[in-house]
């Protein structure tokens, strides 16, 4: 018995790492944050207390997280042939065989079903937007456009854009300027974020036959597209003026600085280094801006 326990303890760290890779933990967390922000802002703009709706918050958080984890797992299951070729994904459990493909499929479907069951206890609207995100990511992105069209980035961005609407619509109708602006912000943000990753890993994407923009049309066009999309973020903070001048000023400053860095890329000779900088900007931008939305609406700032 003690030997079995020791064997389990020895395998546990590796198993946990496999699960983190299977659920794409970093991507999952990045998608959960906007759900939380959307719900929090719905409380703020309806003058509701968190204490009155904490059970609803738990349901929408767990439900959406399970569905997103299910979608990411199904993506791993479907993309195993691509992941085998690419260096950045070759250690995923679907590639190493640490978790069988049948088990991955069952996990993906199971998480999705459980997530939707939990969401049905929130609102039909929140459940609907979650389905839109799941269907877009699993079917339209993973199974259809990813390997064939550079449009895959646009399609994939839709699945991320609905996340703040999921959180908001669990409490209040999403036909409101704030959740719509948040969705637009994430949709636009995902474009330079994904393009930067595609530039960094373009050789791997090319080898795997994935139709990413820098693979099909080259770095020059990709860099121009990054500048355009970052520039499109500039007016969005002003649509969220109801969050206060502090939010508008800080977010606008981030947007301007990011645009300056993006424009510099048009003249750089080290494209890969610049792409990494853009990637870091994008990751920090999303985290800081969406946490800032929560911070500036805390009761202490009223």
C-alpha positions in Angstrom: 0.0 0.0 0.0 2.8 2.4 0.9 4.5 1.7 -2.4 1.3 2.5 -4.3 1.0 5.8 -2.4 4.6 6.7 -3.2 4.1 5.9 -6.8 1.0 8.1 -6.9 2.9 10.9 -5.2 5.7 10.6 -7.7 3.3 10.8 -10.6 1.1 13.5 -9.2 3.2 16.6 -10.3 3.5 15.2 -13.8 -0.3 14.5 -13.9 -1.1 18.0 -12.7 1.2 19.5 -15.3 -0.6 17.4 -18.0 -4.0 18.7 -16.8 -2.7 22.3 -16.9 -1.5 21.7 -20.4 -4.7 20.0 -21.5 -6.8 22.9 -20.2 -4.3 25.4 -21.5 -4.3 27.0 -18.0 -2.9 30.4 -19.1 -5.5 30.8 -21.8 -8.3 29.6 -19.5 -7.4 32.2 -16.8 -7.2 34.9 -19.4 -10.7 34.1 -20.4 -12.1 33.7 -16.9 -11.0 37.2 -15.9 -13.3 39.1 -18.3 -16.2 36.9 -17.1 -15.5 38.1 -13.5 -15.1 41.7 -14.7 -18.4 41.6 -16.7 -20.3 40.2 -13.7 -18.7 42.8 -11.3 -19.6 45.7 -13.6 -23.2 44.5 -14.0 -23.4 44.6 -10.2 -21.9 48.1 -10.2 -24.2 49.6 -12.9 -27.3 48.0 -11.4 -26.4 49.2 -7.9 -26.5 45.6 -6.6 -24.5 44.1 -3.8 -22.2 41.1 -4.3 -23.6 39.5 -1.1 -27.0 39.3 -2.8 -25.8 37.5 -5.9 -22.7 35.5 -4.7 -24.4 32.2 -5.5 -25.2 33.4 -9.1 -21.5 34.5 -9.4 -20.3 31.0 -8.4 -22.6 29.3 -10.9 -21.6 31.6 -13.8 -18.0 31.4 -12.9 -17.9 27.6 -12.6 -20.2 27.0 -15.5 -18.3 29.2 -17.9 -14.9 27.9 -16.7 -16.0 24.3 -17.3 -17.3 25.1 -20.7 -14.1 26.9 -21.7 -12.0 24.2 -20.3 -14.0 21.7 -22.3 -13.6 23.7 -25.5 -9.8 24.0 -24.9 -9.6 20.2 -24.2 -11.5 19.4 -27.4 -9.1 21.7 -29.3 -6.2 19.6 -28.0 -8.0 16.4 -29.0 -8.7 17.6 -32.5 -5.3 19.2 -33.1 -3.1 16.3 -31.9 -1.6 16.0 -35.4 -0.6 19.6 -35.5 0.6 19.6 -31.9 2.9 16.7 -32.7 4.8 18.8 -35.2 5.0 22.1 -33.3 7.7 22.5 -30.6 5.5 24.7 -28.4 2.9 21.9 -28.1 4.8 18.7 -28.4 4.7 18.1 -24.7 0.9 18.2 -24.4 -0.5 14.9 -22.9 -2.3 14.2 -26.2 1.0 14.1 -28.0 3.1 12.3 -25.3 0.3 9.8 -24.8 0.1 10.5 -21.0 -3.6 10.8 -21.4 -5.3 8.8 -24.2 -7.2 10.6 -26.9 -10.4 8.8 -26.0 -10.0 10.0 -22.4 -9.3 13.6 -23.6 -12.5 13.5 -25.8 -14.6 12.3 -22.8 -13.1 14.9 -20.6 -13.8 17.7 -23.1 -17.4 16.6 -23.6 -17.9 16.0 -19.9 -16.6 19.4 -18.9 -18.7 21.1 -21.6 -22.0 19.3 -20.5 -21.4 20.0 -16.8 -20.6 23.6 -17.5 -23.8 24.1 -19.5 -25.9 22.4 -16.8 -24.5 24.9 -14.2 -25.2 27.8 -16.6 -28.8 26.8 -17.1 -29.3 27.8 -13.4 -28.2 31.4 -14.3 -29.9 33.0 -17.3 -30.8 31.9 -20.8 -28.8 34.8 -22.2 -25.6 33.9 -20.3 -26.0 30.3 -21.5 -26.6 31.4 -25.1 -23.4 33.6 -25.2 -21.4 30.8 -23.7 -22.6 28.4 -26.4 -21.7 31.0 -29.0 -18.2 31.1 -27.6 -17.9 27.3 -27.4 -19.3 26.7 -30.9 -17.2 29.4 -32.5 -14.0 28.1 -30.9 -14.5 24.3 -31.3 -16.4 24.1 -34.6 -15.8 27.3 -36.6 -12.2 27.9 -35.5 -10.7 24.5 -34.5 -12.4 22.3 -37.0 -13.0 24.6 -39.9 -10.9 27.8 -40.4 -7.7 27.2 -38.4 -6.0 25.1 -41.0 -7.5 26.7 -44.1 -7.9 30.4 -43.8 -6.1 33.4 -42.2 -9.6 34.4 -41.2 -9.1 31.9 -38.4 -7.8 34.7 -36.1 -11.0 36.7 -36.6 -13.2 33.7 -35.9 -11.2 32.7 -32.9 -11.5 36.3 -31.5 -15.3 36.0 -31.3 -15.1 33.2 -28.8 -12.9 35.4 -26.5 -15.1 38.5 -27.1 -18.2 37.0 -25.5 -16.6 36.3 -22.1 -17.4 39.7 -20.5 -21.0 39.5 -21.9 -21.4 36.0 -20.2 -20.6 37.5 -16.8 -22.7 40.6 -17.4 -25.8 38.8 -18.8 -25.9 36.4 -15.8 -27.2 39.4 -13.9 -28.5 42.0 -16.4 -29.4 42.2 -20.1 -26.3 42.6 -22.3 -28.0 45.3 -24.4 -25.8 47.9 -22.7 -22.9 50.1 -23.8 -20.5 48.7 -21.2 -20.6 44.9 -22.0 -20.7 45.6 -25.8 -17.6 47.8 -25.5 -15.8 45.2 -23.4 -16.6 42.6 -26.0 -15.3 44.8 -28.8 -12.1 45.6 -26.7 -11.3 41.9 -26.3 -12.1 41.1 -30.0 -9.7 43.8 -31.2 -7.1 43.0 -28.6 -7.0 39.3 -29.6 -5.9 40.2 -33.2 -2.4 41.8 -32.4 -2.0 39.3 -29.5 -2.5 36.3 -31.9 -0.5 37.8 -34.7 2.4 38.3 -32.3 2.3 34.6 -31.3 2.0 33.6 -35.0 5.1 35.7 -35.9 7.1 34.2 -33.0 6.2 30.6 -34.0 5.7 31.1 -37.8 8.2 28.3 -38.7 6.2 25.9 -36.5 2.9 27.0 -38.0 4.3 26.7 -41.5 5.6 23.2 -40.8 2.2 22.2 -39.4 0.3 23.7 -42.3 -1.7 26.2 -40.2 -2.8 29.2 -42.2 -1.7 32.0 -39.9 -1.3 35.5 -41.4 2.6 35.7 -41.2 2.8 32.2 -42.8 0.5 33.1 -45.7 1.2 36.8 -46.3 4.5 37.4 -44.5 5.7 39.6 -41.7 5.3 43.0 -43.4 1.5 42.6 -43.8 1.2 41.1 -40.3 3.0 44.1 -38.7 0.7 46.5 -40.6 -2.3 44.6 -39.3 -1.0 44.8 -35.7 -0.7 48.6 -36.0 -4.2 48.9 -37.4 -5.8 46.8 -34.7 -3.9 48.5 -31.8 -5.0 51.9 -33.2 -8.6 50.7 -33.2 -8.4 50.3 -29.4 -7.8 54.1 -29.0 -11.4 55.3 -28.9 -12.8 52.5 -26.7 -11.9 53.8 -23.2 -14.0 56.9 -24.0 -17.1 54.7 -24.4 -16.4 53.6 -20.8 -16.2 57.1 -19.4 -18.8 56.0 -16.8 -15.9 54.1 -15.1 -14.3 57.4 -14.3 -11.5 59.7 -15.5 -8.8 57.5 -13.8 -9.7 54.5 -15.9 -10.0 56.5 -19.2 -6.6 58.2 -18.7 -4.7 55.1 -17.7 -6.1 52.9 -20.4 -5.6 55.6 -23.0 -2.0 55.9 -22.0 -1.6 52.1 -22.4 -3.2 52.3 -25.8 -0.9 55.1 -27.0 2.2 53.5 -25.7 1.3 50.2 -27.3 0.6 51.9 -30.6 4.0 53.6 -30.5 5.7 50.2 -29.9 3.6 48.7 -32.7 4.6 51.5 -35.2 8.3 50.9 -34.3 7.8 47.4 -35.6 7.3 48.7 -39.1 11.0 49.8 -39.1 12.6 47.2 -37.0 15.1 44.7 -38.4 14.6 42.2 -35.6 11.0 41.1 -36.2 11.0 38.2 -33.8 12.3 40.3 -30.9 9.7 42.9 -31.6 6.9 40.3 -31.9 7.9 39.0 -28.4 7.6 42.6 -27.1 4.1 43.0 -28.7 3.1 39.7 -27.1 4.2 40.8 -23.6 2.3 44.1 -24.1 -0.8 42.3 -25.1 -0.8 39.9 -22.2 -0.2 42.6 -19.6 -2.7 45.0 -21.3 -5.6 42.6 -20.9 -4.8 41.8 -17.3 -4.2 45.3 -16.2 -7.1 46.9 -18.0 -9.7 44.4 -16.8 -8.4 44.4 -13.3 -8.5 48.2 -13.4 -12.2 48.1 -14.3 -12.8 46.3 -11.0 -10.5 48.4 -8.9 -12.0 51.8 -10.0 -15.5 50.5 -9.2 -14.7 49.2 -5.7 -16.9 50.9 -3.0 -13.8 52.7 -1.6 -13.7 54.8 -4.8 -17.4 55.8 -4.7 
